[in-house]
Structure formats: C-alpha cells, structure tokens
Amino acid sequence: MSHEHDVKDLDVASGAAKGRIEQHGKNVTAHHTSHQAYLKSINKAVNDTKKTSSALKETVHHTFHSLRTQLDQREKELIIDLDNQTKQELSNLHSEHVTSEGESERCKWTSDYIKTVLRYASNSDFLTLDSSIQETTKTHLRTVPPEVYSSPAAAFKTRGLEKLKSDISNFGSVIGDGSASDEHTLTDRGTQTDNIHLPDPEKTLKHKLQVATETTPLPQFGAGTKTYILETGTGTTLTLQCPKLQLDAARANTRWCHVTTDGELVNSRHATQHRHSGRLWKYWGTCACTPIPLTQSPSTVTPVPHIPRYWETHTKVGVVRRGCRCLVLEMGVGEESQVDSEVYVSRHRRSWCVSVGSCVKHQGNLYTMVWQQGEEGKCYSNTMYDTPGTQATLHHGVVLDVGEGRLAFIDLEKEVVLAKVDVEWCESLLPMFGVGQPSRYTVNMKVISGADITMTDAKKSLIYDALN
C-alpha cells in the first residue's frame, strides 16, 4: 500500500507567508498613521478650544461691559431728567412765591389803609373813598389762593424691573456642543451681543450653590462644618465650607467686653477682671478659638486650607448717645502674631477688616469702612442712623480662600460685596471680632457659622461674586 503526499516548493510557501506578513505590516502602519492623524486632530482641538475660550471670554467681557455702559448711561439720563424736573418745579415754586408774596403785601397795605381811614377819616371822606376802596377790594378778592400749594411729587417708576432682573440672570449661554442643530445658534454666533436663545436653562452661566450630598462630614473637615458645592454652570465645581467658629471667651479683653454664656460678644466689662497672660490686653475684643493655618495640616479637625471658607456676624447695635470718631464694631482677620498689637484690628499692620463707626463727615449716620493693613479703604455711608434710641441689626459675611490669597467682605443687609482683596499671608490667620465703648453704643455680636448659616439665593450670588 502506497501513500501519496503533496509536496510544495519551500520558496513558494515562504513567499506567500512573507506576503501576508508584509500586508500585516502595512495594515499596522496604516493604523498607526490613523492614530497619528487622530492625535494631531486632538492637539488641534486643544489649541482651537483654548483659542475659542479666549475669544469667547473677550466677547463675554465686551458684552457685559456694553451692558454696564448702557446701564450707567441710563442712570445718568434719569438723574439729568430728575434734575431738570426739579429745577423746573423749583422755578415754578419761586414764581408762585414771588406772586403770592406781592399780593400778600398789597393786601396788607390795603387792610392797613382801610384801618387808617376808619380811624381818622371824616364823614365826607367816607363818601369820597367808598368807591375806590370797594374797587381795590374787588381786585384783591378776584383770585382766592388755595389753602396749600399742590406740588407734583417726583417718583422713580421701575415697571418691569423684576422681568429685567430675570432676563439678566438668564442672559447668555455657553454651548458645549459645537453642532449647528439650533438655528438660533447660527444666527447669534456672529453677533454675541444680541439676544441669545437658551435651548437648555441648565447650561447657562447662572451660578448656584447646592448642599453637598454627603450625609456625614468629609474627613478633612472638622465636626460642625457645613459643606457646599459651588457649580459655575460650565461643568466645573468648587467646594465651599462653612467651618464652625467659636468666640474665644478665655482671651476676651474683659476690661472692655466679654463673651456671654450664649456665645455673644458684648461691649461691657465682665464682672470679674481677668489678667492672666493668655488674655488679650490691648485689643478691644476677642478672636476665634482656632487659627487658620496657611499650610496643609494632617489633622482631621483643621479644614483643608485651599478650600474657601465662609462665616457671618449678626450684630445688634443700639445708639446711647451720638459719638464723634467712635468705633462701634469690627470683624475680619489678622495674622496671629499681630492680634494684640493695637486697640483696634483696623490699625494692625497685618490685618483686614470691616468696621462700623461714627465721624464728623457722616453726621447723623453711622458708616461702614473696609480696612487693609492699617489703611482706610472704601467707605459706605448710611449704615444706620446715629440718633439716640436707634437700634438695628447689622449682618456681615467673610469669604476667605487661603490657597488663592483671596479675602472678601460682604454686607448681607444691603446685599453688596464691600471689598475683594488679594493678599500674600505670612503666617496663620485668626478671625477677629471687636467692639467700641459702651458709653455711646451697645453692641451684641453673634458669630454665625457651620450649619447655623442659612444659605439664601442672594447670599450664594454674593459669595460667587466674592470668589471671582
């Protein structure tokens, strides 16, 4: 029995294998080329994204600058209109005054003349003067002046203000998808200052603060710290923490103030004058119990420094008697070694604060001023009336981002960011709280922090503004 075998030439077989291998090489090379082209397109997209972002930032700045300019112009127009109306009304009042004053003088002269005639004239004079006096009297009585002058009161009409505010809060959008599926997108792309269609309200730049979803405190935060997530609407988020702060009752300068059992700083002497070395001696107030470090701490109690912090003070102020250049209250931060170097934190070389006080310039009113490293900053008048018996509660907030070197103060009552400061700190910071003399003003200051803070929409907007 014989077996037949197919025998192929080795060269032919190897040639076929070589051809297949060469094809594999070509396929891999082509695939590599495709990846290279794709990487190149990614790099191009990176550059294009940066260029687009830069261009859009310029457009956004230009758009809102244009809006601010238009608002400023409208404000000037309204002020000019009001001034013109006021001048016209004052001119009318002057004319009325001159006319009425003249008629009043003429009436008085005629009245005096009649009295003189009745007293000294003879019977024949009465017959002679009767006709002329009657005619003069009729002339006076033809026009009877009203009891009071009715002056049209000027009014500032703000019809449509709420709608305008709503339109502004929803104005503009940044579309992450570059597709032209929305016809309005194509229309508005070349005219960024026109009204922009909002296909999805969730994609607008309207900022919002949301309570973090954690049910327990994050490990890097201390107990009592309330955590929020700041969403900018562009896909980025920022953590905001409200640490629990306590006034240091043991360091309060009891010659001028004390901390009550309810945790309020009051500008009255404590019944017992403490003089131990740990208590503040110069500074009229106290500080927080725990300093804020500049470097990251491994402690689970100390919050992580680069996360922005926020706290508030609610201060009840009563006017006992009007003062001149008198401090009412202070709140801010100071570098730890400077805490007890001056009477007021506003005079410290390395401190930043908001103060409320009285002065000759703002007679009749208390004013608010921002201080930076012992120097006066912007002044806000009409904080409250400086009249004995007046009482008010003042609300202030502090936004502190140690990592970014940003500090801001907020007037929560007037809903305005008082100041935004960029600082390079040299050492740990202590929140500071000060009060003035009790003989002129009563002050009860309460620190609101941690979970005690009520986060309103207005407050969220102010905090967002302070961090940008």
ChimeraX attribute file (.defattr): number of C-alpha atoms within 10 A of each C-alpha:
attribute: neighborCount
match mode: 1-to-1
recipient: residues
	/A:1	2
	/A:2	3
	/A:3	4
	/A:4	5
	/A:5	5
	/A:6	5
	/A:7	6
	/A:8	8
	/A:9	9
	/A:10	9
	/A:11	9
	/A:12	10
	/A:13	11
	/A:14	11
	/A:15	12
	/A:16	12
	/A:17	12
	/A:18	12
	/A:19	12
	/A:20	12
	/A:21	12
	/A:22	12
	/A:23	12
	/A:24	12
	/A:25	12
	/A:26	12
	/A:27	12
	/A:28	12
	/A:29	12
	/A:30	12
	/A:31	12
	/A:32	12
	/A:33	12
	/A:34	12
	/A:35	12
	/A:36	12
	/A:37	12
	/A:38	12
	/A:39	12
	/A:40	12
	/A:41	12
	/A:42	12
	/A:43	12
	/A:44	12
	/A:45	13
	/A:46	12
	/A:47	12
	/A:48	12
	/A:49	12
	/A:50	12
	/A:51	12
	/A:52	13
	/A:53	13
	/A:54	12
	/A:55	12
	/A:56	14
	/A:57	12
	/A:58	11
	/A:59	15
	/A:60	17
	/A:61	12
	/A:62	14
	/A:63	16
	/A:64	12
	/A:65	12
	/A:66	13
	/A:67	14
	/A:68	12
	/A:69	12
	/A:70	12
	/A:71	12
	/A:72	12
	/A:73	12
	/A:74	12
	/A:75	12
	/A:76	12
	/A:77	12
	/A:78	13
	/A:79	12
	/A:80	12
	/A:81	12
	/A:82	15
	/A:83	12
	/A:84	12
	/A:85	13
	/A:86	14
	/A:87	12
	/A:88	12
	/A:89	16
	/A:90	13
	/A:91	12
	/A:92	13
	/A:93	14
	/A:94	12
	/A:95	12
	/A:96	13
	/A:97	12
	/A:98	12
	/A:99	11
	/A:100	13
	/A:101	12
	/A:102	12
	/A:103	14
	/A:104	13
	/A:105	11
	/A:106	13
	/A:107	17
	/A:108	12
	/A:109	12
	/A:110	16
	/A:111	13
	/A:112	12
	/A:113	13
	/A:114	14
	/A:115	12
	/A:116	11
	/A:117	14
	/A:118	13
	/A:119	9
	/A:120	9
	/A:121	13
	/A:122	11
	/A:123	9
	/A:124	8
	/A:125	12
	/A:126	13
	/A:127	9
	/A:128	11
	/A:129	13
	/A:130	10
	/A:131	11
	/A:132	10
	/A:133	15
	/A:134	10
	/A:135	11
	/A:136	12
	/A:137	14
	/A:138	11
	/A:139	11
	/A:140	14
	/A:141	11
	/A:142	8
	/A:143	9
	/A:144	7
	/A:145	9
	/A:146	7
	/A:147	6
	/A:148	6
	/A:149	9
	/A:150	7
	/A:151	10
	/A:152	7
	/A:153	7
	/A:154	10
	/A:155	7
	/A:156	7
	/A:157	7
	/A:158	8
	/A:159	8
	/A:160	9
	/A:161	10
	/A:162	10
	/A:163	10
	/A:164	12
	/A:165	11
	/A:166	11
	/A:167	11
	/A:168	12
	/A:169	13
	/A:170	15
	/A:171	16
	/A:172	22
	/A:173	20
	/A:174	15
	/A:175	14
	/A:176	9
	/A:177	7
	/A:178	7
	/A:179	9
	/A:180	11
	/A:181	9
	/A:182	11
	/A:183	9
	/A:184	14
	/A:185	18
	/A:186	12
	/A:187	14
	/A:188	14
	/A:189	12
	/A:190	9
	/A:191	11
	/A:192	16
	/A:193	16
	/A:194	12
	/A:195	11
	/A:196	18
	/A:197	16
	/A:198	18
	/A:199	13
	/A:200	9
	/A:201	14
	/A:202	12
	/A:203	17
	/A:204	19
	/A:205	18
	/A:206	18
	/A:207	18
	/A:208	14
	/A:209	22
	/A:210	15
	/A:211	13
	/A:212	16
	/A:213	9
	/A:214	9
	/A:215	6
	/A:216	10
	/A:217	14
	/A:218	14
	/A:219	11
	/A:220	14
	/A:221	20
	/A:222	18
	/A:223	17
	/A:224	15
	/A:225	21
	/A:226	24
	/A:227	23
	/A:228	18
	/A:229	16
	/A:230	20
	/A:231	18
	/A:232	17
	/A:233	17
	/A:234	16
	/A:235	9
	/A:236	8
	/A:237	12
	/A:238	13
	/A:239	17
	/A:240	23
	/A:241	23
	/A:242	24
	/A:243	22
	/A:244	22
	/A:245	19
	/A:246	17
	/A:247	24
	/A:248	20
	/A:249	22
	/A:250	17
	/A:251	22
	/A:252	27
	/A:253	26
	/A:254	26
	/A:255	20
	/A:256	22
	/A:257	24
	/A:258	27
	/A:259	26
	/A:260	13
	/A:261	8
	/A:262	7
	/A:263	16
	/A:264	19
	/A:265	26
	/A:266	25
	/A:267	28
	/A:268	20
	/A:269	15
	/A:270	17
	/A:271	9
	/A:272	9
	/A:273	12
	/A:274	17
	/A:275	13
	/A:276	10
	/A:277	8
	/A:278	10
	/A:279	18
	/A:280	22
	/A:281	21
	/A:282	15
	/A:283	23
	/A:284	26
	/A:285	34
	/A:286	28
	/A:287	28
	/A:288	21
	/A:289	15
	/A:290	16
	/A:291	17
	/A:292	20
	/A:293	17
	/A:294	17
	/A:295	13
	/A:296	12
	/A:297	13
	/A:298	10
	/A:299	12
	/A:300	13
	/A:301	13
	/A:302	18
	/A:303	25
	/A:304	23
	/A:305	18
	/A:306	16
	/A:307	15
	/A:308	23
	/A:309	24
	/A:310	22
	/A:311	21
	/A:312	24
	/A:313	20
	/A:314	17
	/A:315	21
	/A:316	16
	/A:317	19
	/A:318	21
	/A:319	23
	/A:320	17
	/A:321	13
	/A:322	21
	/A:323	23
	/A:324	13
	/A:325	13
	/A:326	17
	/A:327	21
	/A:328	26
	/A:329	26
	/A:330	28
	/A:331	28
	/A:332	26
	/A:333	26
	/A:334	27
	/A:335	21
	/A:336	20
	/A:337	12
	/A:338	15
	/A:339	25
	/A:340	21
	/A:341	15
	/A:342	15
	/A:343	16
	/A:344	24
	/A:345	32
	/A:346	27
	/A:347	18
	/A:348	23
	/A:349	17
	/A:350	21
	/A:351	26
	/A:352	29
	/A:353	28
	/A:354	29
	/A:355	23
	/A:356	23
	/A:357	24
	/A:358	23
	/A:359	16
	/A:360	11
	/A:361	11
	/A:362	17
	/A:363	17
	/A:364	16
	/A:365	18
	/A:366	25
	/A:367	23
	/A:368	22
	/A:369	19
	/A:370	24
	/A:371	23
	/A:372	21
	/A:373	16
	/A:374	16
	/A:375	13
	/A:376	12
	/A:377	15
	/A:378	12
	/A:379	14
	/A:380	14
	/A:381	17
	/A:382	13
	/A:383	18
	/A:384	20
	/A:385	20
	/A:386	24
	/A:387	17
	/A:388	14
	/A:389	12
	/A:390	14
	/A:391	17
	/A:392	13
	/A:393	15
	/A:394	18
	/A:395	19
	/A:396	24
	/A:397	26
	/A:398	23
	/A:399	24
	/A:400	25
	/A:401	19
	/A:402	24
	/A:403	16
	/A:404	15
	/A:405	15
	/A:406	18
	/A:407	23
	/A:408	26
	/A:409	27
	/A:410	23
	/A:411	21
	/A:412	19
	/A:413	11
	/A:414	12
	/A:415	14
	/A:416	17
	/A:417	18
	/A:418	22
	/A:419	19
	/A:420	18
	/A:421	13
	/A:422	12
	/A:423	14
	/A:424	10
	/A:425	15
	/A:426	10
	/A:427	16
	/A:428	16
	/A:429	24
	/A:430	23
	/A:431	26
	/A:432	25
	/A:433	29
	/A:434	29
	/A:435	28
	/A:436	25
	/A:437	18
	/A:438	18
	/A:439	13
	/A:440	18
	/A:441	26
	/A:442	22
	/A:443	25
	/A:444	20
	/A:445	27
	/A:446	21
	/A:447	24
	/A:448	22
	/A:449	23
	/A:450	22
	/A:451	14
	/A:452	15
	/A:453	15
	/A:454	10
	/A:455	13
	/A:456	10
	/A:457	12
	/A:458	12
	/A:459	18
	/A:460	16
	/A:461	16
	/A:462	21
	/A:463	23
	/A:464	17
	/A:465	14
	/A:466	22
	/A:467	15
	/A:468	7
